[in-house]
């Protein structure tokens, strides 16, 4: 564990945020704070933390959506602190890419122990990626959640954005229908292939020069899709 590790703490309840931040700082960590998902994305891009501690009930976006977006460009460990105690909530967050889940109320000693465990994982720093993805004439800014083509903004729905980022973050890999549906819509949509066909069609219209002969989002017949930069 690094004694100077930087931790991004994302929590909208000020009292909890300040208490957790104080406990972390007393352990020698550097703490940067955010109260919304949007602010967290900016801090994550600017500060490049070693660990993210995340509440799920954020005012501007659900924390699970933040996890899915963050995982498109970073493998930094995420510890969820949430009042959601249902098993389904834990499974959804972990499937989206969280590394650990602690329910509120929690003990400070246990939280700190889980932080130390996550920071002991090897090669965390080497897994940091750039929050910008560029291919062809398209540029994705994962911090601002914006997409431009030839310098002009592309207007994507939330699902279109998330699908494009996930595809672009996995170049050359064949991604199965089920895997894409689970990652973008959640496990409840794993068999709804029609969702995927519709949104891939939308994306091709927006990013491809020739939608009938796509260059970037390629169909793997009967399996899924493969992204080529």
LUMSESE-898119 format. One record per atom (N, C-alpha, C): residue number from 1; atom name; x, y, z. Coordinates in pm, 1 decimal. Last residue first. Layout:
// LUMSESE-898119
NUM|CA|X|Y|Z
...
//
This chain:
// LUMSESE-898119
229|N|-1060.8|71.4|-3465.4
229|CA|-1037.0|216.5|-3464.1
229|C|-1023.6|272.5|-3606.0
228|N|-1321.2|-158.7|-3456.7
228|CA|-1189.4|-131.5|-3515.1
228|C|-1170.2|20.0|-3521.2
227|N|-1503.5|-379.1|-3257.8
227|CA|-1473.2|-240.1|-3289.4
227|C|-1332.2|-229.9|-3346.1
226|N|-1745.2|-623.7|-3319.8
226|CA|-1602.9|-596.0|-3298.0
226|C|-1577.9|-453.2|-3341.6
225|N|-2027.9|-802.1|-3184.0
225|CA|-1968.3|-692.6|-3261.9
225|C|-1820.0|-678.8|-3225.7
224|N|-2168.7|-1123.6|-3211.0
224|CA|-2174.3|-991.1|-3150.1
224|C|-2113.6|-887.4|-3241.6
223|N|-2263.0|-1376.6|-3327.0
223|CA|-2182.7|-1366.8|-3203.9
223|C|-2199.5|-1230.7|-3136.6
222|N|-2387.9|-1377.8|-3569.8
222|CA|-2427.4|-1479.7|-3472.0
222|C|-2356.1|-1470.0|-3339.6
221|N|-2119.5|-1214.9|-3720.0
221|CA|-2250.0|-1278.2|-3739.0
221|C|-2273.6|-1389.7|-3636.9
220|N|-2006.4|-937.9|-3607.4
220|CA|-1959.2|-1075.7|-3605.0
220|C|-2085.1|-1162.0|-3605.3
219|N|-1991.2|-624.9|-3760.0
219|CA|-2077.8|-733.3|-3712.1
219|C|-2003.9|-866.3|-3717.8
218|N|-1809.9|-341.9|-3649.2
218|CA|-1823.4|-453.8|-3741.6
218|C|-1908.1|-564.6|-3679.4
217|N|-1765.4|-20.8|-3642.6
217|CA|-1845.5|-118.4|-3567.5
217|C|-1881.5|-231.7|-3662.3
216|N|-1590.8|98.2|-3845.3
216|CA|-1556.5|91.8|-3702.6
216|C|-1635.2|-15.4|-3625.1
215|N|-1688.8|86.6|-4104.4
215|CA|-1544.0|72.0|-4083.9
215|C|-1510.3|44.1|-3937.7
214|N|-1967.2|-49.3|-4278.0
214|CA|-1907.5|16.3|-4160.7
214|C|-1759.3|-14.7|-4148.1
213|N|-2139.7|-19.1|-4520.8
213|CA|-2005.3|-77.7|-4516.9
213|C|-1928.3|-15.3|-4400.4
212|N|-2369.3|113.1|-4465.9
212|CA|-2382.1|-21.6|-4522.8
212|C|-2248.0|-94.4|-4524.0
211|N|-2281.3|360.4|-4377.7
211|CA|-2342.5|269.5|-4279.9
211|C|-2357.6|127.5|-4334.2
210|N|-1999.9|524.0|-4427.8
210|CA|-2095.0|446.0|-4506.6
210|C|-2157.0|341.6|-4413.6
209|N|-1886.8|656.5|-4213.3
209|CA|-1897.3|726.6|-4341.3
209|C|-2000.8|657.8|-4429.4
208|N|-2021.9|646.6|-3880.6
208|CA|-1966.6|579.5|-3998.2
208|C|-1984.1|665.5|-4123.4
207|N|-2150.2|781.5|-3675.4
207|CA|-2003.1|782.7|-3678.9
207|C|-1944.0|722.6|-3804.3
206|N|-2428.8|777.8|-3707.3
206|CA|-2365.1|899.0|-3655.7
206|C|-2212.6|901.0|-3672.0
205|N|-2506.6|531.6|-3799.0
205|CA|-2552.1|649.6|-3872.7
205|C|-2475.4|775.3|-3830.7
204|N|-2400.2|374.8|-3598.5
204|CA|-2339.6|370.2|-3732.4
204|C|-2381.5|491.6|-3814.5
203|N|-2576.6|431.4|-3389.1
203|CA|-2436.6|474.7|-3381.5
203|C|-2371.5|475.8|-3519.2
202|N|-2814.7|312.0|-3479.6
202|CA|-2808.0|456.9|-3453.0
202|C|-2663.3|506.8|-3454.4
201|N|-2732.2|42.5|-3491.4
201|CA|-2774.7|112.4|-3611.8
201|C|-2769.1|263.2|-3595.1
200|N|-2690.9|-2.6|-3223.1
200|CA|-2575.7|-9.5|-3313.8
200|C|-2609.0|61.0|-3444.8
199|N|-2956.5|17.8|-3139.9
199|CA|-2860.8|121.3|-3099.3
199|C|-2732.0|116.5|-3181.2
198|N|-3076.7|-207.9|-3263.5
198|CA|-3129.9|-72.6|-3284.2
198|C|-3023.3|32.2|-3252.3
197|N|-2925.8|-421.5|-3167.4
197|CA|-2930.5|-394.9|-3311.7
197|C|-2976.7|-252.1|-3338.5
196|N|-2982.8|-405.8|-2891.4
196|CA|-2847.3|-384.5|-2940.7
196|C|-2847.7|-349.3|-3089.0
195|N|-3252.6|-465.8|-2875.7
195|CA|-3200.8|-339.9|-2821.6
195|C|-3068.3|-305.0|-2889.4
194|N|-3253.7|-728.0|-2975.3
194|CA|-3310.5|-622.1|-3057.8
194|C|-3264.1|-484.7|-3009.5
193|N|-3161.3|-894.1|-2776.0
193|CA|-3068.7|-857.5|-2883.6
193|C|-3120.4|-742.8|-2969.1
192|N|-3208.4|-949.1|-2479.5
192|CA|-3283.2|-861.0|-2570.6
192|C|-3193.2|-808.2|-2682.4
191|N|-3080.8|-1087.5|-2281.6
191|CA|-3129.6|-1163.4|-2397.7
191|C|-3203.6|-1078.4|-2500.3
190|N|-3008.7|-907.6|-2078.7
190|CA|-2905.3|-988.6|-2143.5
190|C|-2951.9|-1061.0|-2268.9
189|N|-3133.5|-729.1|-1917.3
189|CA|-3154.0|-713.8|-2062.1
189|C|-3066.5|-808.4|-2143.1
188|N|-3059.3|-765.3|-1658.7
188|CA|-3199.4|-795.0|-1691.7
188|C|-3224.5|-789.7|-1842.0
187|N|-2795.8|-674.9|-1630.7
187|CA|-2821.1|-817.6|-1649.1
187|C|-2962.8|-851.0|-1691.9
186|N|-2750.7|-371.1|-1825.3
186|CA|-2762.9|-447.5|-1701.4
186|C|-2808.6|-589.5|-1729.9
185|N|-2692.1|-226.6|-2051.7
185|CA|-2827.8|-216.8|-1997.8
185|C|-2842.1|-282.0|-1860.4
184|N|-2412.9|-264.5|-2084.6
184|CA|-2476.6|-136.7|-2116.1
184|C|-2612.9|-122.1|-2049.5
183|N|-2338.2|-521.9|-1999.8
183|CA|-2257.9|-406.7|-1962.5
183|C|-2332.3|-274.5|-1980.3
182|N|-2534.8|-685.5|-2113.3
182|CA|-2515.8|-683.6|-1967.6
182|C|-2440.8|-559.5|-1924.1
181|N|-2497.0|-635.9|-2385.8
181|CA|-2625.4|-604.3|-2322.8
181|C|-2611.6|-595.2|-2171.1
180|N|-2233.2|-732.5|-2420.2
180|CA|-2266.0|-591.4|-2443.0
180|C|-2396.0|-552.3|-2374.4
179|N|-2269.1|-1004.4|-2359.3
179|CA|-2174.7|-923.0|-2282.5
179|C|-2207.4|-774.4|-2298.3
178|N|-2454.6|-1083.4|-2554.3
178|CA|-2488.6|-1091.9|-2412.0
178|C|-2397.7|-1002.9|-2328.2
177|N|-2311.6|-1046.9|-2794.0
177|CA|-2436.4|-974.2|-2768.3
177|C|-2464.5|-970.0|-2618.0
176|N|-1954.0|-1024.9|-2732.1
176|CA|-2078.1|-1097.2|-2758.8
176|C|-2199.7|-1009.6|-2731.5
175|N|-1697.4|-877.6|-2897.5
175|CA|-1781.9|-863.8|-2779.2
175|C|-1917.0|-927.2|-2809.4
174|N|-1379.1|-926.3|-2997.6
174|CA|-1515.0|-965.1|-3030.8
174|C|-1596.9|-964.2|-2902.0
173|N|-1151.3|-655.1|-3003.2
173|CA|-1210.6|-768.0|-2929.9
173|C|-1349.3|-798.3|-2984.2
172|N|-1066.3|-425.6|-3131.1
172|CA|-1018.1|-554.7|-3179.2
172|C|-1078.1|-675.9|-3111.3
171|N|-1089.8|-217.9|-2843.7
171|CA|-1065.1|-234.2|-2986.9
171|C|-1013.8|-374.0|-3021.0
170|N|-1253.7|-120.8|-2618.2
170|CA|-1214.6|-261.1|-2636.8
170|C|-1185.2|-289.5|-2784.1
169|N|-1339.6|132.8|-2620.1
169|CA|-1241.0|99.8|-2517.1
169|C|-1192.5|-43.9|-2528.6
168|N|-1538.3|130.4|-2811.0
168|CA|-1410.9|194.8|-2845.1
168|C|-1301.6|163.2|-2743.6
167|N|-1745.8|1.5|-2667.3
167|CA|-1689.0|-59.4|-2788.2
167|C|-1549.8|-3.1|-2816.1
166|N|-1787.2|191.5|-2464.6
166|CA|-1749.0|54.3|-2430.6
166|C|-1686.9|-16.2|-2550.4
165|N|-1858.3|418.3|-2612.1
165|CA|-1738.2|420.7|-2528.7
165|C|-1692.9|278.5|-2496.2
164|N|-2098.9|328.4|-2734.1
164|CA|-1984.1|368.6|-2815.1
164|C|-1854.8|365.5|-2733.2
163|N|-2259.3|280.8|-2506.6
163|CA|-2227.0|171.2|-2598.8
163|C|-2104.6|206.3|-2682.9
162|N|-2278.2|537.5|-2396.1
162|CA|-2217.1|428.9|-2317.7
162|C|-2175.8|313.0|-2407.8
161|N|-2407.1|677.6|-2604.0
161|CA|-2274.3|717.5|-2556.0
161|C|-2205.1|600.9|-2485.9
160|N|-2650.0|540.0|-2622.5
160|CA|-2559.6|544.8|-2738.3
160|C|-2417.8|579.4|-2693.6
159|N|-2753.5|595.1|-2367.6
159|CA|-2723.3|456.8|-2406.3
159|C|-2627.3|454.5|-2524.7
158|N|-2782.7|874.5|-2381.1
158|CA|-2697.7|814.3|-2277.4
158|C|-2657.8|672.5|-2314.4
157|N|-2755.1|978.6|-2726.5
157|CA|-2830.6|950.0|-2605.3
157|C|-2735.7|886.4|-2503.8
156|N|-2548.2|1226.0|-2876.8
156|CA|-2577.5|1085.9|-2850.2
156|C|-2665.5|1075.6|-2726.7
155|N|-2448.3|1444.5|-3107.6
155|CA|-2548.7|1433.0|-3002.9
155|C|-2589.5|1285.8|-2988.3
154|N|-2125.7|1558.2|-3157.7
154|CA|-2224.5|1457.7|-3193.5
154|C|-2322.2|1445.3|-3077.5
153|N|-1972.8|1868.3|-3248.5
153|CA|-2032.4|1781.1|-3146.2
153|C|-2132.1|1682.7|-3206.5
152|N|-1693.2|1869.7|-3470.2
152|CA|-1831.1|1910.9|-3444.1
152|C|-1894.4|1815.8|-3343.0
151|N|-1447.0|1767.8|-3530.9
151|CA|-1452.1|1889.7|-3451.7
151|C|-1591.1|1939.1|-3420.4
150|N|-1505.0|1528.7|-3653.1
150|CA|-1446.8|1638.1|-3733.6
150|C|-1461.5|1771.7|-3662.1
149|N|-1711.2|1475.8|-3390.3
149|CA|-1666.7|1419.1|-3517.7
149|C|-1626.9|1534.5|-3608.5
148|N|-1711.2|1423.5|-3039.3
148|CA|-1702.2|1512.8|-3154.0
148|C|-1659.8|1433.7|-3276.6
147|N|-1879.5|1377.5|-2737.6
147|CA|-1824.0|1312.3|-2856.4
147|C|-1824.1|1414.1|-2969.4
146|N|-1851.7|1385.6|-2378.8
146|CA|-1886.6|1446.8|-2506.4
146|C|-1818.5|1370.6|-2619.6
145|N|-1796.2|1358.7|-2104.9
145|CA|-1898.0|1274.2|-2168.1
145|C|-1947.4|1339.0|-2297.7
144|N|-1587.9|1477.6|-1979.7
144|CA|-1703.7|1562.3|-2006.8
144|C|-1820.4|1486.2|-2068.3
143|N|-1433.9|1240.4|-1965.9
143|CA|-1456.4|1323.4|-1846.9
143|C|-1581.4|1408.7|-1865.7
142|N|-1408.6|1129.4|-2214.8
142|CA|-1478.5|1050.7|-2112.8
142|C|-1502.9|1130.3|-1985.0
141|N|-1448.5|1240.3|-2522.9
141|CA|-1396.5|1291.6|-2397.2
141|C|-1474.2|1224.5|-2285.1
140|N|-1369.0|1107.1|-2830.8
140|CA|-1456.5|1090.9|-2714.6
140|C|-1385.1|1146.7|-2592.9
139|N|-1361.4|1191.4|-3167.4
139|CA|-1291.8|1204.9|-3039.1
139|C|-1394.6|1197.5|-2927.3
138|N|-1324.6|1082.3|-3503.9
138|CA|-1408.5|1092.2|-3384.2
138|C|-1321.1|1103.2|-3260.1
137|N|-1215.2|1010.4|-3739.9
137|CA|-1234.5|1153.6|-3718.0
137|C|-1322.4|1180.7|-3595.2
136|N|-1043.4|737.5|-3612.8
136|CA|-1091.1|803.9|-3733.0
136|C|-1099.8|953.9|-3712.0
135|N|-1052.6|787.1|-3261.0
135|CA|-1045.6|694.5|-3374.6
135|C|-1103.1|765.3|-3496.7
134|N|-969.0|835.9|-2922.6
134|CA|-976.8|892.1|-3057.2
134|C|-970.0|780.2|-3159.9
133|N|-1057.8|906.0|-2599.2
133|CA|-1045.9|797.5|-2695.4
133|C|-1065.8|858.3|-2834.8
132|N|-941.5|1020.0|-2288.2
132|CA|-984.2|1053.9|-2423.6
132|C|-959.4|935.0|-2515.1
131|N|-833.3|960.7|-2043.0
131|CA|-979.1|977.1|-2050.0
131|C|-1027.4|1025.0|-2185.3
130|N|-590.0|701.9|-2052.8
130|CA|-626.3|839.1|-2085.1
130|C|-777.9|850.9|-2094.2
129|N|-548.3|485.6|-1765.9
129|CA|-558.0|514.5|-1908.0
129|C|-590.6|661.0|-1927.6
128|N|-375.6|290.4|-1531.8
128|CA|-439.3|417.9|-1560.5
128|C|-435.9|443.5|-1710.7
127|N|-236.8|68.6|-1469.2
127|CA|-363.8|47.1|-1535.9
127|C|-434.6|177.6|-1570.6
126|N|-16.7|129.1|-1324.3
126|CA|5.9|99.5|-1464.0
126|C|-125.9|84.9|-1541.0
125|N|-121.3|157.1|-1067.9
125|CA|-85.0|278.7|-1142.3
125|C|-68.3|250.7|-1291.2
124|N|-161.9|-111.8|-994.0
124|CA|-275.4|-22.9|-1008.8
124|C|-239.0|96.6|-1095.4
123|N|12.3|-323.0|-954.7
123|CA|8.0|-259.9|-1086.6
123|C|-112.7|-170.2|-1106.5
122|N|-159.9|-523.1|-706.1
122|CA|-43.9|-480.7|-784.8
122|C|-81.4|-405.7|-911.6
121|N|-341.5|-418.0|-421.3
121|CA|-342.1|-487.7|-549.8
121|C|-229.4|-434.1|-637.9
120|N|-351.0|-260.5|-203.7
120|CA|-240.2|-357.9|-209.7
120|C|-236.3|-430.3|-343.2
119|N|-581.1|-119.6|-224.1
119|CA|-458.2|-50.8|-263.5
119|C|-338.2|-144.8|-266.5
118|N|-764.6|-303.8|-123.8
118|CA|-772.8|-264.7|-265.8
118|C|-644.3|-198.4|-312.4
117|N|-678.8|-316.3|145.6
117|CA|-679.1|-436.8|61.3
117|C|-678.0|-398.3|-86.8
116|N|-725.2|-54.1|230.8
116|CA|-586.9|-106.5|227.9
116|C|-578.1|-230.0|138.4
115|N|-1004.5|-46.6|213.8
115|CA|-922.7|45.3|133.1
115|C|-780.8|-9.6|120.6
114|N|-1068.9|-231.3|409.2
114|CA|-1101.9|-261.9|269.5
114|C|-1024.3|-170.7|174.0
113|N|-978.5|-93.7|635.4
113|CA|-918.7|-222.6|601.6
113|C|-946.0|-258.0|455.3
112|N|-1149.7|124.7|633.9
112|CA|-1006.9|146.9|611.5
112|C|-936.8|16.6|573.4
111|N|-1392.8|-7.0|692.5
111|CA|-1375.5|65.8|565.4
111|C|-1227.2|84.0|533.3
110|N|-1337.8|-106.0|947.5
110|CA|-1359.8|-200.3|837.2
110|C|-1341.1|-130.6|703.0
109|N|-1310.4|136.4|1087.8
109|CA|-1197.6|42.9|1083.2
109|C|-1213.7|-55.8|967.0
108|N|-1565.5|250.2|1063.4
108|CA|-1450.6|314.9|998.8
108|C|-1333.7|218.1|984.6
107|N|-1847.6|51.1|983.8
107|CA|-1742.5|87.2|1079.0
107|C|-1623.2|145.5|1006.0
106|N|-2151.8|176.4|838.2
106|CA|-2033.2|91.0|837.5
106|C|-1935.4|138.7|944.3
105|N|-2505.4|162.4|766.4
105|CA|-2387.9|223.0|831.2
105|C|-2271.8|123.6|836.4
104|N|-2399.8|95.9|429.4
104|CA|-2412.1|191.3|539.5
104|C|-2519.4|141.3|636.5
103|N|-2197.6|-169.5|292.4
103|CA|-2326.3|-104.4|316.3
103|C|-2318.4|-11.1|436.6
102|N|-1958.1|-194.4|44.3
102|CA|-1978.3|-186.3|189.0
102|C|-2107.0|-110.1|213.8
101|N|-1793.0|-368.0|-200.7
101|CA|-1920.2|-303.3|-168.2
101|C|-1938.3|-310.2|-17.4
100|N|-1548.2|-364.4|-467.2
100|CA|-1593.0|-403.4|-333.0
100|C|-1715.7|-320.8|-299.5
99|N|-1520.6|-293.6|-730.6
99|CA|-1433.2|-398.8|-677.9
99|C|-1476.3|-447.7|-540.7
98|N|-1749.0|-235.7|-1002.6
98|CA|-1698.4|-206.2|-868.2
98|C|-1616.5|-324.0|-817.3
97|N|-1860.5|-311.9|-1246.2
97|CA|-1715.9|-287.2|-1240.1
97|C|-1662.3|-245.8|-1104.9
96|N|-2111.7|-411.0|-1275.3
96|CA|-2078.5|-291.1|-1353.9
96|C|-1930.5|-258.3|-1348.7
95|N|-2113.6|-613.6|-1089.1
95|CA|-2112.3|-650.5|-1231.2
95|C|-2075.0|-531.5|-1319.1
94|N|-2131.0|-453.7|-860.3
94|CA|-2010.6|-535.0|-882.1
94|C|-2000.4|-577.9|-1029.1
93|N|-2386.2|-338.4|-894.9
93|CA|-2266.4|-253.4|-885.0
93|C|-2139.2|-332.1|-913.6
92|N|-2550.3|-569.3|-902.5
92|CA|-2548.3|-475.5|-1014.6
92|C|-2422.0|-389.6|-1013.4
91|N|-2501.2|-684.5|-651.9
91|CA|-2463.7|-757.5|-774.0
91|C|-2453.5|-662.1|-892.4
90|N|-2610.1|-488.4|-485.7
90|CA|-2467.4|-522.2|-475.8
90|C|-2420.1|-591.6|-603.5
89|N|-2874.8|-495.8|-564.8
89|CA|-2798.1|-371.1|-580.7
89|C|-2648.2|-398.5|-576.0
88|N|-2948.5|-755.6|-492.9
88|CA|-2950.0|-717.9|-634.3
88|C|-2870.6|-589.8|-660.0
87|N|-2940.2|-748.2|-214.0
87|CA|-2839.8|-826.4|-286.0
87|C|-2832.5|-784.6|-432.7
86|N|-2992.6|-430.0|-62.6
86|CA|-3042.8|-546.9|-134.7
86|C|-2929.8|-617.1|-209.6
85|N|-2905.5|-199.3|53.6
85|CA|-2862.8|-324.1|117.2
85|C|-2907.0|-448.5|40.9
84|N|-2792.9|110.3|-1.5
84|CA|-2869.1|5.3|-68.8
84|C|-2819.0|-130.8|-19.9
83|N|-2621.8|289.8|99.5
83|CA|-2732.0|250.2|188.7
83|C|-2818.4|142.1|125.3
82|N|-2272.5|233.7|25.1
82|CA|-2410.7|262.8|-12.0
82|C|-2509.6|217.9|94.9
81|N|-1973.0|263.1|-118.4
81|CA|-2032.8|279.8|14.6
81|C|-2177.6|319.8|-10.0
80|N|-1757.3|76.4|-321.4
80|CA|-1889.3|138.1|-308.1
80|C|-1927.3|144.7|-160.8
79|N|-1445.5|127.1|-449.4
79|CA|-1513.9|75.4|-330.9
79|C|-1646.3|149.4|-318.0
78|N|-1259.4|52.4|-728.2
78|CA|-1374.9|128.4|-680.3
78|C|-1436.3|54.7|-560.9
77|N|-929.6|75.6|-871.0
77|CA|-1029.5|10.5|-784.4
77|C|-1138.5|106.3|-738.0
76|N|-887.6|160.7|-1215.3
76|CA|-859.0|194.0|-1076.3
76|C|-967.1|133.2|-986.6
75|N|-914.7|129.9|-1482.1
75|CA|-931.1|8.9|-1401.4
75|C|-894.1|33.0|-1255.1
74|N|-1072.0|343.4|-1719.5
74|CA|-986.3|326.4|-1602.7
74|C|-1018.8|196.9|-1529.4
73|N|-1250.2|366.3|-1927.0
73|CA|-1114.5|418.7|-1947.0
73|C|-1023.2|401.5|-1827.0
72|N|-1482.9|239.4|-1865.4
72|CA|-1447.0|246.2|-2007.4
72|C|-1304.1|294.2|-2026.1
71|N|-1530.0|273.8|-1600.8
71|CA|-1461.9|150.8|-1640.7
71|C|-1423.5|150.4|-1788.7
70|N|-1683.3|503.0|-1601.6
70|CA|-1544.3|509.6|-1554.9
70|C|-1465.5|387.0|-1601.0
69|N|-1934.9|409.0|-1685.3
69|CA|-1861.9|507.4|-1766.3
69|C|-1714.1|508.8|-1729.8
68|N|-1996.6|232.9|-1474.7
68|CA|-1988.1|182.1|-1613.1
68|C|-1908.2|279.3|-1701.3
67|N|-1997.0|412.2|-1257.0
67|CA|-1902.1|300.2|-1261.0
67|C|-1884.5|251.4|-1404.5
66|N|-2212.1|579.7|-1324.0
66|CA|-2077.0|635.5|-1314.5
66|C|-1973.2|524.0|-1323.9
65|N|-2418.6|395.2|-1302.5
65|CA|-2386.9|450.4|-1435.2
65|C|-2247.6|513.6|-1435.7
64|N|-2410.0|361.5|-1027.8
64|CA|-2379.8|246.3|-1113.6
64|C|-2346.7|293.7|-1255.1
63|N|-2491.9|610.5|-928.9
63|CA|-2353.1|569.9|-913.4
63|C|-2315.9|451.3|-1000.6
62|N|-2698.7|809.9|-1138.5
62|CA|-2683.2|695.0|-1050.0
62|C|-2536.9|651.2|-1046.2
61|N|-2666.7|1163.0|-1123.2
61|CA|-2659.6|1038.6|-1199.4
61|C|-2642.7|923.1|-1102.7
60|N|-2708.0|1376.9|-949.4
60|CA|-2714.9|1401.0|-1093.9
60|C|-2714.3|1273.8|-1177.3
59|N|-2692.7|1291.7|-678.5
59|CA|-2804.6|1375.2|-723.2
59|C|-2817.2|1388.4|-874.7
58|N|-2634.4|941.4|-603.2
58|CA|-2585.8|1076.1|-631.2
58|C|-2696.9|1160.2|-695.9
57|N|-2615.7|677.0|-455.1
57|CA|-2730.4|767.9|-464.7
57|C|-2688.3|911.4|-486.0
56|N|-2372.8|544.7|-423.4
56|CA|-2453.2|518.7|-543.5
56|C|-2565.2|619.8|-563.0
55|N|-2046.1|664.5|-343.2
55|CA|-2185.3|645.2|-303.2
55|C|-2267.8|624.3|-430.5
54|N|-1718.4|541.8|-359.7
54|CA|-1833.4|594.6|-432.6
54|C|-1965.4|561.2|-364.5
53|N|-1381.4|593.0|-385.4
53|CA|-1485.4|550.8|-291.1
53|C|-1613.7|620.0|-335.4
52|N|-1117.0|493.4|-587.4
52|CA|-1240.0|572.8|-580.8
52|C|-1331.7|509.7|-476.2
51|N|-761.3|522.3|-597.5
51|CA|-881.2|449.1|-553.3
51|C|-999.2|545.4|-555.2
50|N|-576.9|686.3|-695.3
50|CA|-538.3|545.2|-684.1
50|C|-658.2|458.0|-648.1
49|N|-677.6|943.0|-935.7
49|CA|-666.2|881.5|-802.4
49|C|-620.7|736.3|-809.7
48|N|-631.6|1175.7|-1124.2
48|CA|-588.0|1036.1|-1144.4
48|C|-569.6|964.0|-1009.4
47|N|-711.5|1439.8|-1135.6
47|CA|-628.6|1396.7|-1022.8
47|C|-573.0|1256.1|-1037.1
46|N|-862.6|1470.9|-1373.5
46|CA|-757.0|1565.8|-1338.6
46|C|-660.7|1511.2|-1234.4
45|N|-1044.9|1261.6|-1389.4
45|CA|-960.0|1290.2|-1503.5
45|C|-842.1|1378.3|-1466.9
44|N|-1164.2|1278.7|-1137.8
44|CA|-1096.4|1154.6|-1176.5
44|C|-1001.6|1178.6|-1293.5
43|N|-1280.7|1530.7|-1147.5
43|CA|-1172.4|1505.1|-1051.8
43|C|-1093.3|1380.1|-1090.5
42|N|-1474.5|1482.5|-1346.7
42|CA|-1371.2|1585.1|-1367.3
42|C|-1252.2|1560.4|-1274.7
41|N|-1627.0|1286.1|-1221.0
41|CA|-1560.9|1256.2|-1348.2
41|C|-1448.8|1355.5|-1376.1
40|N|-1722.9|1426.2|-997.1
40|CA|-1633.0|1311.9|-978.5
40|C|-1557.3|1278.5|-1106.8
39|N|-1896.1|1606.5|-1112.0
39|CA|-1775.9|1657.9|-1046.0
39|C|-1674.5|1545.2|-1027.5
38|N|-2087.7|1420.1|-1199.6
38|CA|-2018.9|1507.0|-1294.2
38|C|-1889.6|1562.0|-1236.4
37|N|-2178.3|1306.0|-962.9
37|CA|-2107.3|1221.5|-1059.9
37|C|-2029.5|1306.7|-1159.2
36|N|-2108.0|1510.0|-668.8
36|CA|-2191.4|1467.0|-782.0
36|C|-2108.4|1378.7|-875.6
35|N|-1923.2|1575.7|-483.4
35|CA|-2058.3|1550.0|-433.4
35|C|-2154.8|1508.0|-544.1
34|N|-1586.4|1488.0|-409.5
34|CA|-1686.9|1528.9|-507.1
34|C|-1823.8|1492.5|-450.8
33|N|-1243.4|1535.9|-304.8
33|CA|-1384.4|1510.0|-278.0
33|C|-1473.2|1558.3|-392.3
32|N|-937.9|1372.1|-237.1
32|CA|-1010.2|1473.7|-312.9
32|C|-1157.9|1435.4|-309.9
31|N|-688.2|1304.3|-1.4
31|CA|-829.7|1284.6|-37.5
31|C|-878.6|1401.9|-121.5
30|N|-410.8|1111.6|70.1
30|CA|-456.1|1238.5|13.9
30|C|-597.1|1217.1|-39.9
29|N|-361.6|927.1|375.4
29|CA|-401.2|936.1|235.0
29|C|-431.4|1080.5|196.6
28|N|-307.8|893.6|644.5
28|CA|-199.1|938.5|558.0
28|C|-234.7|949.9|411.2
27|N|-508.5|845.8|814.7
27|CA|-427.9|728.6|776.9
27|C|-315.9|766.0|679.9
26|N|-633.1|1087.1|824.3
26|CA|-561.5|1045.0|944.9
26|C|-474.7|922.2|918.8
25|N|-762.4|1076.8|580.8
25|CA|-647.5|1166.7|595.4
25|C|-566.4|1131.6|719.9
24|N|-969.6|896.6|640.0
24|CA|-868.2|861.6|539.8
24|C|-742.5|948.3|555.6
23|N|-1116.0|1040.8|829.8
23|CA|-1059.7|909.9|865.7
23|C|-949.0|870.5|767.8
22|N|-1190.2|1264.0|677.2
22|CA|-1104.7|1280.8|795.6
22|C|-1038.0|1148.8|834.3
21|N|-1356.1|1142.7|486.4
21|CA|-1233.2|1211.1|444.2
21|C|-1137.4|1227.4|561.4
20|N|-1565.5|1054.8|647.5
20|CA|-1482.0|956.1|577.7
20|C|-1349.5|1019.4|536.4
19|N|-1664.6|1303.8|734.4
19|CA|-1619.4|1203.8|832.5
19|C|-1527.2|1101.3|767.4
18|N|-1734.1|1428.3|494.9
18|CA|-1628.8|1487.2|577.8
18|C|-1575.8|1387.2|680.5
17|N|-1937.2|1255.9|403.5
17|CA|-1816.5|1279.9|323.7
17|C|-1701.9|1333.3|409.2
16|N|-2130.7|1275.3|601.5
16|CA|-2062.0|1147.2|580.1
16|C|-1931.6|1169.6|505.7
15|N|-2196.0|1547.0|568.4
15|CA|-2152.0|1497.6|699.0
15|C|-2075.4|1366.0|683.7
14|N|-2281.6|1570.1|299.1
14|CA|-2160.5|1637.8|345.3
14|C|-2106.2|1579.4|476.0
13|N|-2371.5|1342.4|70.8
13|CA|-2405.2|1383.4|206.8
13|C|-2279.0|1438.0|274.2
12|N|-2259.1|1257.9|-167.1
12|CA|-2333.6|1383.8|-167.0
12|C|-2374.1|1430.4|-27.5
11|N|-1942.1|1145.6|-255.7
11|CA|-2051.6|1130.0|-158.8
11|C|-2126.3|1262.8|-151.3
10|N|-1649.8|1017.6|-339.0
10|CA|-1769.7|1070.5|-405.2
10|C|-1890.0|1041.9|-316.8
9|N|-1313.9|1062.2|-318.3
9|CA|-1429.9|1029.4|-235.8
9|C|-1553.1|1098.0|-294.9
8|N|-1022.1|938.1|-436.1
8|CA|-1135.4|1022.9|-475.0
8|C|-1258.9|974.8|-399.7
7|N|-706.4|931.8|-293.0
7|CA|-838.0|867.7|-297.5
7|C|-942.8|971.4|-335.2
6|N|-368.3|864.0|-341.1
6|CA|-475.6|963.3|-353.5
6|C|-608.6|890.7|-372.1
5|N|-108.7|749.0|-125.2
5|CA|-211.3|723.1|-226.0
5|C|-317.4|832.5|-222.6
4|N|107.9|749.0|33.7
4|CA|68.2|877.0|-24.1
4|C|-38.8|858.9|-132.3
3|N|161.9|496.0|105.5
3|CA|118.4|584.6|213.2
3|C|72.4|717.8|158.3
2|N|48.4|218.8|-84.0
2|CA|119.9|345.9|-85.8
2|C|68.1|437.1|22.2
1|N|83.6|-120.5|0.0
1|CA|0.0|0.0|0.0
1|C|86.3|124.5|0.0
//
